[in-house]
Amino acid sequence: MHWYTAYGLTFASDIPLPELTETEAGDPDVRVVLRATPESIDNPTITRPIWSANDDEWLQTVEGVARYHVSDGTTIAIEQWGSDRDVRAYLFGSTIGALFHQRQWLTLHASSFL
């Protein structure tokens, strides 16, 4: 198990997340686990071509990379098919955004350039 802190949360992860700051083991706010994920969620309130969501779940399938299942704002399950780097790219993008949304955090997407 790998332990990290980011965004004011403690993460316990089955996979290394070198983008985050390592911390001591403790009571995690978020668990990142490698396991089989559902192919669909029950009663989605919104459905898009690669993701769907209801009040408690979010599911995204990225062909050749992974399927991500976020539940209750506390667990990110990943069914990995691609490289670790590709898996982390989607984890730190839309997947973390879905986790924050479930935690009722305001999530903004931003970029800048010079």
N, CA, C and O atoms as CSV, one atom per row, in Angstrom:
chain,resi,resn,atom,element,x,y,z
A,1,MET,N,N,0.850,-1.176,0.000
A,1,MET,CA,C,0.000,0.000,0.000
A,1,MET,C,C,0.894,1.237,0.000
A,1,MET,O,O,1.906,1.287,0.700
A,2,HIS,N,N,0.510,2.221,-0.785
A,2,HIS,CA,C,1.233,3.486,-0.879
A,2,HIS,C,C,0.353,4.576,-0.265
A,2,HIS,O,O,-0.864,4.581,-0.450
A,3,TRP,N,N,0.980,5.493,0.461
A,3,TRP,CA,C,0.251,6.548,1.170
A,3,TRP,C,C,0.699,7.916,0.679
A,3,TRP,O,O,1.893,8.188,0.551
A,4,TYR,N,N,-0.289,8.778,0.404
A,4,TYR,CA,C,0.003,10.104,-0.139
A,4,TYR,C,C,-0.928,11.137,0.471
A,4,TYR,O,O,-1.970,10.818,1.042
A,5,THR,N,N,-0.508,12.392,0.328
A,5,THR,CA,C,-1.377,13.497,0.692
A,5,THR,C,C,-1.442,14.448,-0.502
A,5,THR,O,O,-0.428,14.743,-1.135
A,6,ALA,N,N,-2.643,14.915,-0.792
A,6,ALA,CA,C,-2.866,15.875,-1.879
A,6,ALA,C,C,-4.268,16.446,-1.725
A,6,ALA,O,O,-5.175,15.768,-1.244
A,7,TYR,N,N,-4.435,17.684,-2.134
A,7,TYR,CA,C,-5.753,18.335,-2.111
A,7,TYR,C,C,-6.360,18.352,-0.709
A,7,TYR,O,O,-7.581,18.431,-0.572
A,8,GLY,N,N,-5.535,18.279,0.329
A,8,GLY,CA,C,-6.032,18.243,1.692
A,8,GLY,C,C,-6.581,16.883,2.103
A,8,GLY,O,O,-7.249,16.770,3.131
A,9,LEU,N,N,-6.309,15.855,1.314
A,9,LEU,CA,C,-6.803,14.503,1.572
A,9,LEU,C,C,-5.637,13.528,1.717
A,9,LEU,O,O,-4.550,13.760,1.187
A,10,THR,N,N,-5.877,12.441,2.438
A,10,THR,CA,C,-4.916,11.355,2.527
A,10,THR,C,C,-5.401,10.220,1.628
A,10,THR,O,O,-6.548,9.784,1.721
A,11,PHE,N,N,-4.511,9.752,0.760
A,11,PHE,CA,C,-4.813,8.687,-0.191
A,11,PHE,C,C,-4.071,7.417,0.198
A,11,PHE,O,O,-2.875,7.462,0.485
A,12,ALA,N,N,-4.758,6.301,0.210
A,12,ALA,CA,C,-4.138,4.981,0.317
A,12,ALA,C,C,-4.316,4.342,-1.049
A,12,ALA,O,O,-5.444,4.187,-1.518
A,13,SER,N,N,-3.215,3.969,-1.696
A,13,SER,CA,C,-3.285,3.529,-3.087
A,13,SER,C,C,-2.586,2.199,-3.308
A,13,SER,O,O,-1.504,1.946,-2.777
A,14,ASP,N,N,-3.229,1.356,-4.105
A,14,ASP,CA,C,-2.608,0.100,-4.530
A,14,ASP,C,C,-1.490,0.342,-5.535
A,14,ASP,O,O,-0.609,-0.502,-5.699
A,15,ILE,N,N,-1.519,1.482,-6.202
A,15,ILE,CA,C,-0.532,1.769,-7.233
A,15,ILE,C,C,0.324,2.972,-6.830
A,15,ILE,O,O,-0.157,3.862,-6.129
A,16,PRO,N,N,1.563,3.008,-7.257
A,16,PRO,CA,C,2.392,4.181,-6.985
A,16,PRO,C,C,1.819,5.408,-7.707
A,16,PRO,O,O,1.399,5.325,-8.861
A,17,LEU,N,N,1.810,6.529,-7.012
A,17,LEU,CA,C,1.346,7.797,-7.576
A,17,LEU,C,C,2.447,8.828,-7.379
A,17,LEU,O,O,2.350,9.665,-6.482
A,18,PRO,N,N,3.498,8.784,-8.205
A,18,PRO,CA,C,4.666,9.639,-7.976
A,18,PRO,C,C,4.366,11.134,-8.086
A,18,PRO,O,O,5.184,11.953,-7.666
A,19,GLU,N,N,3.223,11.501,-8.635
A,19,GLU,CA,C,2.856,12.912,-8.738
A,19,GLU,C,C,2.450,13.496,-7.382
A,19,GLU,O,O,2.418,14.716,-7.222
A,20,LEU,N,N,2.145,12.645,-6.415
A,20,LEU,CA,C,1.677,13.094,-5.107
A,20,LEU,C,C,2.795,13.035,-4.070
A,20,LEU,O,O,3.826,12.398,-4.286
A,21,THR,N,N,2.578,13.701,-2.954
A,21,THR,CA,C,3.527,13.731,-1.849
A,21,THR,C,C,3.296,12.524,-0.941
A,21,THR,O,O,2.182,12.299,-0.468
A,22,GLU,N,N,4.348,11.758,-0.706
A,22,GLU,CA,C,4.235,10.594,0.176
A,22,GLU,C,C,3.986,11.048,1.609
A,22,GLU,O,O,4.436,12.115,2.025
A,23,THR,N,N,3.256,10.210,2.361
A,23,THR,CA,C,2.981,10.502,3.761
A,23,THR,C,C,2.974,9.184,4.529
A,23,THR,O,O,3.080,8.106,3.945
A,24,GLU,N,N,2.848,9.293,5.831
A,24,GLU,CA,C,2.776,8.122,6.694
A,24,GLU,C,C,1.397,7.473,6.571
A,24,GLU,O,O,0.410,8.139,6.257
A,25,ALA,N,N,1.347,6.169,6.821
A,25,ALA,CA,C,0.070,5.452,6.813
A,25,ALA,C,C,-0.842,6.022,7.885
A,25,ALA,O,O,-0.385,6.453,8.944
A,26,GLY,N,N,-2.102,6.019,7.606
A,26,GLY,CA,C,-3.077,6.545,8.553
A,26,GLY,C,C,-4.481,6.184,8.126
A,26,GLY,O,O,-4.693,5.182,7.442
A,27,ASP,N,N,-5.415,6.979,8.519
A,27,ASP,CA,C,-6.816,6.763,8.164
A,27,ASP,C,C,-7.084,7.488,6.845
A,27,ASP,O,O,-7.182,8.715,6.839
A,28,PRO,N,N,-7.205,6.765,5.726
A,28,PRO,CA,C,-7.313,7.443,4.437
A,28,PRO,C,C,-8.685,8.084,4.216
A,28,PRO,O,O,-9.713,7.580,4.666
A,29,ASP,N,N,-8.658,9.210,3.507
A,29,ASP,CA,C,-9.892,9.831,3.042
A,29,ASP,C,C,-10.338,9.191,1.740
A,29,ASP,O,O,-11.532,9.103,1.454
A,30,VAL,N,N,-9.362,8.742,0.950
A,30,VAL,CA,C,-9.628,8.169,-0.376
A,30,VAL,C,C,-8.801,6.903,-0.541
A,30,VAL,O,O,-7.626,6.862,-0.177
A,31,ARG,N,N,-9.425,5.881,-1.088
A,31,ARG,CA,C,-8.721,4.637,-1.422
A,31,ARG,C,C,-8.704,4.489,-2.938
A,31,ARG,O,O,-9.732,4.623,-3.602
A,32,VAL,N,N,-7.520,4.212,-3.471
A,32,VAL,CA,C,-7.359,3.922,-4.896
A,32,VAL,C,C,-7.006,2.449,-4.985
A,32,VAL,O,O,-5.944,2.028,-4.526
A,33,VAL,N,N,-7.901,1.663,-5.578
A,33,VAL,CA,C,-7.739,0.214,-5.579
A,33,VAL,C,C,-7.758,-0.327,-7.007
A,33,VAL,O,O,-8.496,0.166,-7.860
A,34,LEU,N,N,-6.940,-1.341,-7.252
A,34,LEU,CA,C,-6.980,-2.064,-8.516
A,34,LEU,C,C,-7.898,-3.251,-8.340
A,34,LEU,O,O,-7.658,-4.113,-7.495
A,35,ARG,N,N,-8.962,-3.296,-9.145
A,35,ARG,CA,C,-9.898,-4.419,-9.074
A,35,ARG,C,C,-10.830,-4.346,-10.275
A,35,ARG,O,O,-10.855,-3.352,-11.001
A,36,ALA,N,N,-11.584,-5.398,-10.467
A,36,ALA,CA,C,-12.599,-5.393,-11.519
A,36,ALA,C,C,-13.634,-4.318,-11.191
A,36,ALA,O,O,-13.993,-4.111,-10.032
A,37,THR,N,N,-14.095,-3.653,-12.219
A,37,THR,CA,C,-15.095,-2.600,-12.056
A,37,THR,C,C,-16.368,-2.991,-12.784
A,37,THR,O,O,-16.327,-3.832,-13.681
A,38,PRO,N,N,-17.501,-2.398,-12.417
A,38,PRO,CA,C,-18.736,-2.721,-13.131
A,38,PRO,C,C,-18.681,-2.189,-14.563
A,38,PRO,O,O,-17.990,-1.209,-14.842
A,39,GLU,N,N,-19.404,-2.831,-15.455
A,39,GLU,CA,C,-19.480,-2.355,-16.837
A,39,GLU,C,C,-20.494,-1.240,-16.982
A,39,GLU,O,O,-20.482,-0.508,-17.972
A,40,SER,N,N,-21.373,-1.106,-15.999
A,40,SER,CA,C,-22.365,-0.025,-16.006
A,40,SER,C,C,-22.778,0.241,-14.557
A,40,SER,O,O,-22.487,-0.549,-13.658
A,41,ILE,N,N,-23.456,1.360,-14.352
A,41,ILE,CA,C,-23.974,1.673,-13.028
A,41,ILE,C,C,-25.494,1.674,-13.081
A,41,ILE,O,O,-26.084,1.893,-14.139
A,42,ASP,N,N,-26.120,1.431,-11.952
A,42,ASP,CA,C,-27.571,1.418,-11.872
A,42,ASP,C,C,-28.121,2.832,-11.898
A,42,ASP,O,O,-27.563,3.739,-11.280
A,43,ASN,N,N,-29.199,3.010,-12.605
A,43,ASN,CA,C,-29.951,4.266,-12.623
A,43,ASN,C,C,-29.088,5.503,-12.847
A,43,ASN,O,O,-29.104,6.415,-12.021
A,44,PRO,N,N,-28.331,5.555,-13.952
A,44,PRO,CA,C,-27.536,6.757,-14.193
A,44,PRO,C,C,-28.448,7.957,-14.419
A,44,PRO,O,O,-29.478,7.851,-15.084
A,45,THR,N,N,-28.061,9.091,-13.861
A,45,THR,CA,C,-28.814,10.326,-14.070
A,45,THR,C,C,-28.254,11.116,-15.240
A,45,THR,O,O,-28.905,12.022,-15.760
A,46,ILE,N,N,-27.034,10.763,-15.649
A,46,ILE,CA,C,-26.430,11.368,-16.833
A,46,ILE,C,C,-25.556,10.318,-17.503
A,46,ILE,O,O,-24.847,9.563,-16.838
A,47,THR,N,N,-25.617,10.283,-18.829
A,47,THR,CA,C,-24.829,9.325,-19.596
A,47,THR,C,C,-24.206,10.047,-20.784
A,47,THR,O,O,-24.882,10.760,-21.526
A,48,ARG,N,N,-22.927,9.851,-20.943
A,48,ARG,CA,C,-22.175,10.394,-22.066
A,48,ARG,C,C,-21.486,9.230,-22.779
A,48,ARG,O,O,-21.513,8.109,-22.272
A,49,PRO,N,N,-20.874,9.463,-23.933
A,49,PRO,CA,C,-20.283,8.334,-24.671
A,49,PRO,C,C,-19.298,7.486,-23.877
A,49,PRO,O,O,-19.289,6.266,-24.043
A,50,ILE,N,N,-18.456,8.086,-23.008
A,50,ILE,CA,C,-17.475,7.265,-22.286
A,50,ILE,C,C,-17.674,7.272,-20.778
A,50,ILE,O,O,-16.907,6.624,-20.065
A,51,TRP,N,N,-18.676,7.979,-20.267
A,51,TRP,CA,C,-18.899,7.970,-18.821
A,51,TRP,C,C,-20.376,8.110,-18.503
A,51,TRP,O,O,-21.177,8.573,-19.315
A,52,SER,N,N,-20.708,7.689,-17.284
A,52,SER,CA,C,-22.069,7.850,-16.765
A,52,SER,C,C,-21.971,8.085,-15.262
A,52,SER,O,O,-20.962,7.770,-14.631
A,53,ALA,N,N,-23.048,8.650,-14.704
A,53,ALA,CA,C,-23.014,8.980,-13.276
A,53,ALA,C,C,-24.412,8.972,-12.696
A,53,ALA,O,O,-25.404,9.183,-13.394
A,54,ASN,N,N,-24.462,8.719,-11.390
A,54,ASN,CA,C,-25.659,8.946,-10.591
A,54,ASN,C,C,-25.192,9.695,-9.337
A,54,ASN,O,O,-24.048,10.145,-9.283
A,55,ASP,N,N,-26.039,9.829,-8.354
A,55,ASP,CA,C,-25.664,10.611,-7.169
A,55,ASP,C,C,-24.447,10.063,-6.425
A,55,ASP,O,O,-23.701,10.830,-5.817
A,56,ASP,N,N,-24.238,8.750,-6.466
A,56,ASP,CA,C,-23.177,8.134,-5.659
A,56,ASP,C,C,-22.057,7.485,-6.451
A,56,ASP,O,O,-21.052,7.076,-5.870
A,57,GLU,N,N,-22.208,7.380,-7.776
A,57,GLU,CA,C,-21.230,6.658,-8.579
A,57,GLU,C,C,-20.913,7.410,-9.867
A,57,GLU,O,O,-21.734,8.160,-10.394
A,58,TRP,N,N,-19.708,7.185,-10.348
A,58,TRP,CA,C,-19.267,7.708,-11.632
A,58,TRP,C,C,-18.432,6.618,-12.274
A,58,TRP,O,O,-17.578,6.020,-11.619
A,59,LEU,N,N,-18.672,6.355,-13.555
A,59,LEU,CA,C,-17.982,5.283,-14.265
A,59,LEU,C,C,-17.495,5.810,-15.606
A,59,LEU,O,O,-18.274,6.354,-16.388
A,60,GLN,N,N,-16.197,5.645,-15.868
A,60,GLN,CA,C,-15.626,6.061,-17.137
A,60,GLN,C,C,-14.812,4.919,-17.714
A,60,GLN,O,O,-14.031,4.282,-17.007
A,61,THR,N,N,-15.000,4.663,-19.008
A,61,THR,CA,C,-14.219,3.653,-19.700
A,61,THR,C,C,-13.372,4.335,-20.760
A,61,THR,O,O,-13.895,5.001,-21.654
A,62,VAL,N,N,-12.064,4.164,-20.655
A,62,VAL,CA,C,-11.123,4.689,-21.632
A,62,VAL,C,C,-10.493,3.470,-22.299
A,62,VAL,O,O,-9.608,2.828,-21.732
A,63,GLU,N,N,-10.955,3.160,-23.500
A,63,GLU,CA,C,-10.493,1.955,-24.196
A,63,GLU,C,C,-8.972,1.902,-24.257
A,63,GLU,O,O,-8.315,2.894,-24.573
A,64,GLY,N,N,-8.426,0.734,-23.949
A,64,GLY,CA,C,-6.991,0.526,-23.987
A,64,GLY,C,C,-6.229,1.081,-22.802
A,64,GLY,O,O,-5.018,0.889,-22.693
A,65,VAL,N,N,-6.936,1.776,-21.904
A,65,VAL,CA,C,-6.268,2.366,-20.740
A,65,VAL,C,C,-6.816,1.760,-19.457
A,65,VAL,O,O,-6.101,1.042,-18.758
A,66,ALA,N,N,-8.084,2.041,-19.138
A,66,ALA,CA,C,-8.668,1.554,-17.879
A,66,ALA,C,C,-10.150,1.890,-17.815
A,66,ALA,O,O,-10.666,2.697,-18.587
A,67,ARG,N,N,-10.807,1.246,-16.872
A,67,ARG,CA,C,-12.150,1.658,-16.465
A,67,ARG,C,C,-12.021,2.168,-15.038
A,67,ARG,O,O,-11.387,1.527,-14.199
A,68,TYR,N,N,-12.627,3.328,-14.762
A,68,TYR,CA,C,-12.550,3.997,-13.464
A,68,TYR,C,C,-13.942,4.038,-12.858
A,68,TYR,O,O,-14.898,4.453,-13.513
A,69,HIS,N,N,-14.056,3.613,-11.620
A,69,HIS,CA,C,-15.324,3.640,-10.899
A,69,HIS,C,C,-15.114,4.399,-9.600
A,69,HIS,O,O,-14.381,3.950,-8.719
A,70,VAL,N,N,-15.761,5.552,-9.489
A,70,VAL,CA,C,-15.660,6.383,-8.287
A,70,VAL,C,C,-16.960,6.229,-7.515
A,70,VAL,O,O,-18.045,6.362,-8.081
A,71,SER,N,N,-16.850,5.950,-6.224
A,71,SER,CA,C,-18.066,5.755,-5.426
A,71,SER,C,C,-17.978,6.485,-4.090
A,71,SER,O,O,-16.950,6.477,-3.413
A,72,ASP,N,N,-19.078,7.106,-3.745
A,72,ASP,CA,C,-19.275,7.752,-2.440
A,72,ASP,C,C,-18.228,8.799,-2.084
A,72,ASP,O,O,-18.097,9.154,-0.913
A,73,GLY,N,N,-17.489,9.298,-3.053
A,73,GLY,CA,C,-16.476,10.300,-2.774
A,73,GLY,C,C,-15.305,9.789,-1.959
A,73,GLY,O,O,-14.514,10.574,-1.438
A,74,THR,N,N,-15.192,8.451,-1.848
A,74,THR,CA,C,-14.129,7.882,-1.016
A,74,THR,C,C,-13.305,6.794,-1.707
A,74,THR,O,O,-12.200,6.490,-1.257
A,75,THR,N,N,-13.812,6.205,-2.780
A,75,THR,CA,C,-13.127,5.074,-3.397
A,75,THR,C,C,-13.023,5.262,-4.906
A,75,THR,O,O,-13.996,5.597,-5.582
A,76,ILE,N,N,-11.814,5.038,-5.411
A,76,ILE,CA,C,-11.578,5.009,-6.849
A,76,ILE,C,C,-11.084,3.611,-7.181
A,76,ILE,O,O,-9.979,3.228,-6.798
A,77,ALA,N,N,-11.906,2.853,-7.893
A,77,ALA,CA,C,-11.515,1.521,-8.349
A,77,ALA,C,C,-11.062,1.638,-9.801
A,77,ALA,O,O,-11.708,2.298,-10.615
A,78,ILE,N,N,-9.958,0.997,-10.106
A,78,ILE,CA,C,-9.388,1.055,-11.448
A,78,ILE,C,C,-9.202,-0.366,-11.969
A,78,ILE,O,O,-8.561,-1.201,-11.331
A,79,GLU,N,N,-9.773,-0.617,-13.132
A,79,GLU,CA,C,-9.512,-1.861,-13.850
A,79,GLU,C,C,-8.550,-1.495,-14.977
A,79,GLU,O,O,-8.954,-0.938,-15.998
A,80,GLN,N,N,-7.289,-1.812,-14.781
A,80,GLN,CA,C,-6.213,-1.323,-15.653
A,80,GLN,C,C,-5.988,-2.224,-16.850
A,80,GLN,O,O,-5.920,-3.446,-16.719
A,81,TRP,N,N,-5.871,-1.597,-18.039
A,81,TRP,CA,C,-5.527,-2.308,-19.268
A,81,TRP,C,C,-4.279,-1.731,-19.920
A,81,TRP,O,O,-3.586,-2.433,-20.655
A,82,GLY,N,N,-3.985,-0.462,-19.661
A,82,GLY,CA,C,-2.877,0.226,-20.331
A,82,GLY,C,C,-1.708,0.484,-19.410
A,82,GLY,O,O,-1.594,-0.103,-18.334
A,83,SER,N,N,-0.841,1.375,-19.855
A,83,SER,CA,C,0.373,1.688,-19.097
A,83,SER,C,C,0.039,2.460,-17.823
A,83,SER,O,O,-0.992,3.126,-17.733
A,84,ASP,N,N,0.928,2.355,-16.850
A,84,ASP,CA,C,0.748,3.091,-15.595
A,84,ASP,C,C,0.624,4.585,-15.855
A,84,ASP,O,O,-0.210,5.259,-15.251
A,85,ARG,N,N,1.447,5.097,-16.748
A,85,ARG,CA,C,1.436,6.530,-17.053
A,85,ARG,C,C,0.081,6.974,-17.626
A,85,ARG,O,O,-0.459,8.001,-17.217
A,86,ASP,N,N,-0.458,6.206,-18.560
A,86,ASP,CA,C,-1.764,6.542,-19.134
A,86,ASP,C,C,-2.865,6.449,-18.081
A,86,ASP,O,O,-3.762,7.291,-18.041
A,87,VAL,N,N,-2.796,5.438,-17.240
A,87,VAL,CA,C,-3.794,5.282,-16.176
A,87,VAL,C,C,-3.777,6.496,-15.255
A,87,VAL,O,O,-4.836,7.011,-14.894
A,88,ARG,N,N,-2.600,6.957,-14.874
A,88,ARG,CA,C,-2.499,8.123,-13.988
A,88,ARG,C,C,-2.983,9.393,-14.676
A,88,ARG,O,O,-3.544,10.268,-14.016
A,89,ALA,N,N,-2.780,9.516,-15.976
A,89,ALA,CA,C,-3.233,10.716,-16.697
A,89,ALA,C,C,-4.744,10.885,-16.556
A,89,ALA,O,O,-5.216,11.995,-16.309
A,90,TYR,N,N,-5.499,9.819,-16.705
A,90,TYR,CA,C,-6.955,9.911,-16.551
A,90,TYR,C,C,-7.364,9.967,-15.083
A,90,TYR,O,O,-8.378,10.575,-14.740
A,91,LEU,N,N,-6.582,9.338,-14.226
A,91,LEU,CA,C,-6.876,9.399,-12.796
A,91,LEU,C,C,-6.825,10.840,-12.299
A,91,LEU,O,O,-7.718,11.280,-11.574
A,92,PHE,N,N,-5.777,11.581,-12.691
A,92,PHE,CA,C,-5.609,12.946,-12.193
A,92,PHE,C,C,-6.374,13.979,-13.016
A,92,PHE,O,O,-6.256,15.178,-12.765
A,93,GLY,N,N,-7.135,13.538,-13.969
A,93,GLY,CA,C,-7.984,14.436,-14.738
A,93,GLY,C,C,-9.433,14.270,-14.323
A,93,GLY,O,O,-9.839,14.693,-13.240
A,94,SER,N,N,-10.191,13.658,-15.182
A,94,SER,CA,C,-11.638,13.536,-14.960
A,94,SER,C,C,-11.992,12.699,-13.734
A,94,SER,O,O,-13.008,12.960,-13.091
A,95,THR,N,N,-11.186,11.708,-13.400
A,95,THR,CA,C,-11.532,10.835,-12.274
A,95,THR,C,C,-11.465,11.582,-10.943
A,95,THR,O,O,-12.389,11.489,-10.135
A,96,ILE,N,N,-10.396,12.309,-10.712
A,96,ILE,CA,C,-10.296,13.101,-9.483
A,96,ILE,C,C,-11.397,14.165,-9.461
A,96,ILE,O,O,-11.960,14.455,-8.406
A,97,GLY,N,N,-11.696,14.735,-10.608
A,97,GLY,CA,C,-12.793,15.704,-10.697
A,97,GLY,C,C,-14.115,15.096,-10.263
A,97,GLY,O,O,-14.891,15.741,-9.558
A,98,ALA,N,N,-14.379,13.862,-10.676
A,98,ALA,CA,C,-15.612,13.172,-10.267
A,98,ALA,C,C,-15.614,12.919,-8.766
A,98,ALA,O,O,-16.648,13.069,-8.115
A,99,LEU,N,N,-14.460,12.533,-8.205
A,99,LEU,CA,C,-14.355,12.321,-6.765
A,99,LEU,C,C,-14.680,13.611,-6.014
A,99,LEU,O,O,-15.441,13.594,-5.046
A,100,PHE,N,N,-14.108,14.722,-6.457
A,100,PHE,CA,C,-14.368,16.012,-5.810
A,100,PHE,C,C,-15.846,16.386,-5.920
A,100,PHE,O,O,-16.431,16.894,-4.964
A,101,HIS,N,N,-16.443,16.139,-7.070
A,101,HIS,CA,C,-17.867,16.436,-7.252
A,101,HIS,C,C,-18.706,15.634,-6.248
A,101,HIS,O,O,-19.633,16.172,-5.642
A,102,GLN,N,N,-18.380,14.351,-6.077
A,102,GLN,CA,C,-19.112,13.532,-5.107
A,102,GLN,C,C,-18.928,14.038,-3.688
A,102,GLN,O,O,-19.805,13.850,-2.845
A,103,ARG,N,N,-17.802,14.674,-3.415
A,103,ARG,CA,C,-17.560,15.246,-2.091
A,103,ARG,C,C,-18.164,16.642,-1.966
A,103,ARG,O,O,-18.016,17.310,-0.943
A,104,GLN,N,N,-18.854,17.072,-3.035
A,104,GLN,CA,C,-19.513,18.378,-3.113
A,104,GLN,C,C,-18.517,19.526,-3.040
A,104,GLN,O,O,-18.793,20.574,-2.458
A,105,TRP,N,N,-17.348,19.305,-3.646
A,105,TRP,CA,C,-16.337,20.342,-3.767
A,105,TRP,C,C,-16.513,21.030,-5.111
A,105,TRP,O,O,-16.838,20.382,-6.106
A,106,LEU,N,N,-16.301,22.326,-5.142
A,106,LEU,CA,C,-16.306,23.062,-6.391
A,106,LEU,C,C,-15.063,22.678,-7.174
A,106,LEU,O,O,-13.947,22.812,-6.674
A,107,THR,N,N,-15.245,22.209,-8.382
A,107,THR,CA,C,-14.134,21.764,-9.207
A,107,THR,C,C,-14.074,22.621,-10.452
A,107,THR,O,O,-15.051,22.731,-11.193
A,108,LEU,N,N,-12.923,23.228,-10.677
A,108,LEU,CA,C,-12.727,24.068,-11.850
A,108,LEU,C,C,-11.620,23.475,-12.705
A,108,LEU,O,O,-10.639,22.948,-12.182
A,109,HIS,N,N,-11.776,23.559,-14.006
A,109,HIS,CA,C,-10.719,23.161,-14.930
A,109,HIS,C,C,-10.065,24.437,-15.419
A,109,HIS,O,O,-10.742,25.342,-15.907
A,110,ALA,N,N,-8.774,24.509,-15.292
A,110,ALA,CA,C,-8.079,25.735,-15.688
A,110,ALA,C,C,-6.770,25.417,-16.364
A,110,ALA,O,O,-6.172,24.362,-16.153
A,111,SER,N,N,-6.338,26.360,-17.185
A,111,SER,CA,C,-5.016,26.252,-17.791
A,111,SER,C,C,-4.505,27.673,-18.026
A,111,SER,O,O,-5.272,28.636,-18.006
A,112,SER,N,N,-3.223,27.779,-18.246
A,112,SER,CA,C,-2.648,29.098,-18.507
A,112,SER,C,C,-1.490,28.941,-19.471
A,112,SER,O,O,-0.950,27.849,-19.651
A,113,PHE,N,N,-1.125,30.033,-20.077
A,113,PHE,CA,C,0.020,30.024,-20.970
A,113,PHE,C,C,0.629,31.415,-20.975
A,113,PHE,O,O,-0.022,32.392,-20.605
A,114,LEU,N,N,1.866,31.496,-21.392
A,114,LEU,CA,C,2.565,32.786,-21.470
A,114,LEU,C,C,2.648,33.240,-22.899
A,114,LEU,O,O,3.200,34.305,-23.177
